[in-house]
Amino acid sequence: MNYHLAIDIGASSGRHILGRLEGSRLVIEEVHRFSNGPQEKNGRLVWDTDALLKEIIAGMKKCAALGKKPAAVGIDTWGVDYVLLDGDDREILPAHAYRDLRTEPFLEAPVGEDELYRHTGIQKQSFNTIYQLLADRAEGRLKKAERMLLLPEYFSWKLCGVKAAEYTESTTTGLLNVARQDWDRELLGKLDLPPRIFGEIKKPGTILGHLLPAIRDEVGFDAEVVLPATHDTASAVLAVPSPGSLYISSGTWSLMGAEGRAITSDEARRLNYTNEGGATGKIRFQKNIMGLWVMQGLRKELGDAYSFQDLADLAEKEIGGMNIEEAVRKFAIDINDQRFFAPKSMITELKGQCGKEGRPIPESPVELASCIYLSLAYSYSTSADEIERLTGRKFDHLCIVGGGSKDDLLNKLSAAALKRPVYAGPVEATAIGNIVMQCLARGEIGAEEEAREIVKDSFEVKVIS
């Protein structure tokens, strides 16, 4: 029996999930979990890459201690952030976090927004790698750089010594040509970004090699290092039980879309849709919705006096007797406004947006939580209509996967707002997709269709109508 280890690192927490195939079922177990978050250093938000690597190693050592040594390991993270290396493979630190505001002076790139979108199909976001690299160029950080490794690629390199640029993660940079699925050399020239730092694109399922001897000795086993779909959303979508459906990968962000072909029309650009790479070569046509980040900010500002479930219970009592359409009209706001991206006070921004849109100003925790829930459901409903119009397809249900799929209130409100059933789960979709791709790479699963059936048969999915 082969174990496979998914190391799934999110912007607020990370986890090590072991998986093994038992016939036609996939069985998973969590062996390690740790907190994560950007650190403020010299006025910048940065990632502590050394601490993250220590957590990666700590979780691997736990596997050995349990007597469950994995045959393969795969790492996934969020998109866009990276580490630069010089010619001697030394890190050019810090590794900036995507919520740092250093990119703001560079959002008007030398290439027009419409041209960028035609080339890359990527939604304009202030944190995209393209703008981070323009900031690095202005700061002189690119002069010594010989290689850029996006974070999952960087940590895979630290484990096995092989540098690789993985396709799904690379699409988040805003520098990959959406048609050719390779770096857009024309854009790199216009932006004066050095081509040398961009490595050859590798597809998900590439086996990089074995653990370095020093790593092998420290963790107590050897394993193959596999590139899953290293962008966490791409891995999560591989675990959506009904392929081709409308999906939300729900967590800090809500990534809502459908797999299919690239759409780079003016309307898609205007509505801020993105075309990112899928685990098996399809395009994820989707929108980044601010997600449960807003609720996280509210809870933190309330001094963690309420759990997430407490806030959901309060909001459910407040909303329960309302007609959903009337409640949305009365209380929902544009939850995707840039003011919610990195606010000093989430409560101040919620009140400010309500005032701007002529909504009642929420004062109590229950009113603030209710505003967030209704605004998310409204955004999901609006986006579903847009996706159907832009793709020319109809979707009879919505699949919500990831940690946010546990939020029963949001699932109920989403089903009511969209007027169609919500299929909620699996919760650990990203780790499941990561493990499934390892199994595909190693020939333990034959094809994507088989992988989808295994996921469907292995994990509970709640239906909310």
Secondary structure as UniProt FT lines:
FT   STRAND          3..9
FT   STRAND          13..22
FT   TURN            23..24
FT   STRAND          25..35
FT   STRAND          39..41
FT   TURN            42..43
FT   STRAND          44..47
FT   HELIX           49..65
FT   TURN            66..67
FT   STRAND          72..77
FT   STRAND          82..85
FT   TURN            87..88
FT   STRAND          91..92
FT   STRAND          95..96
FT   TURN            98..99
FT   HELIX           101..106
FT   HELIX           113..120
FT   TURN            126..127
FT   HELIX           129..139
FT   TURN            140..142
FT   STRAND          147..150
FT   HELIX           151..160
FT   STRAND          165..166
FT   HELIX           167..171
FT   TURN            172..174
FT   STRAND          176..177
FT   TURN            178..181
FT   STRAND          182..183
FT   HELIX           185..191
FT   HELIX           195..197
FT   STRAND          201..202
FT   TURN            204..205
FT   STRAND          207..210
FT   HELIX           213..219
FT   STRAND          224..226
FT   HELIX           232..238
FT   TURN            243..244
FT   STRAND          246..250
FT   STRAND          254..260
FT   HELIX           266..270
FT   TURN            271..272
FT   STRAND          274..277
FT   TURN            279..280
FT   STRAND          283..289
FT   TURN            291..292
FT   HELIX           293..301
FT   TURN            302..304
FT   HELIX           308..319
FT   TURN            320..321
FT   HELIX           324..331
FT   TURN            335..336
FT   HELIX           338..340
FT   HELIX           346..356
FT   TURN            357..358
FT   HELIX           365..391
FT   STRAND          398..401
FT   HELIX           403..406
FT   HELIX           408..418
FT   STRAND          422..424
FT   TURN            427..428
FT   HELIX           429..441
FT   TURN            442..443
FT   HELIX           448..458
FT   STRAND          462..464
//
